[in-house]
Amino acid sequence: PLDRLLRELPEEDPYQAMAADLHQLREEIMKDLSAEELLEQARRAYRAQDFERAMQLAQAVPPTSPRHADAQRLLGEARDFFRRFIQPALERAESALQEGRWADAFAELDNLREQYPDSPSWHRLWLKVGMTHGQEALNEGRQANARRDFEAARRHFEQARRAFGKVLEVYPSHATAPALRDEAADLVQIAVEENQARTDWEAGRREEALKTLERALSRIEHARGEGRDYAAVAAVVRAMHEALQGEIERIR
């Protein structure tokens, strides 16, 4: 449970003090373990494909212990396996993340997930890639929506929805990803409705356009009732709705 909590903690500054405390707690627990217990836990971690933890535990077996030689053999095996089969893919995924090549990052991590499904080594980076990509795509979608480039906004919001969905594949109980996925899904539909309303408006189908914008506003109000506030997008929808209402009134 402690290891999983550490993997799920976001990397933002407010959480880093908590992570440091948890790492310190884990170190204190290790100090109370006997050499036999350290080796047994190292073996258990190795069997669970947690090679980094296996290395840490095996390395903690003191040189004076009769089990030191066994621990060193396990350390070598875990280190060799990690360096040959896992670390290169993690490094490629991290490089893709830094360059914004989201599909490449997930492709590397998907391969690790398929080959070593129980290994926690790729979990933290999976979370980082998914949350970073999702948040950036949401922001890009909001910017495109503010420019009234609704098709570009829809594409960005759809990317965000898929990114948060990827997070939830591995972390189904993540604290914020479900709400962010739902927000992205709502914003996809709202962008579609904005685009359709503009198309109808420009074609002279003003009443149809007005109904479409009212559906978008209803979606925004429903989301607000569930604790999701789409202020930037809502401002665009309301501005379109008010302008169209005014035009209809003038024509009447």
Disulfide bonds with the S-S distance in Angstrom:
none
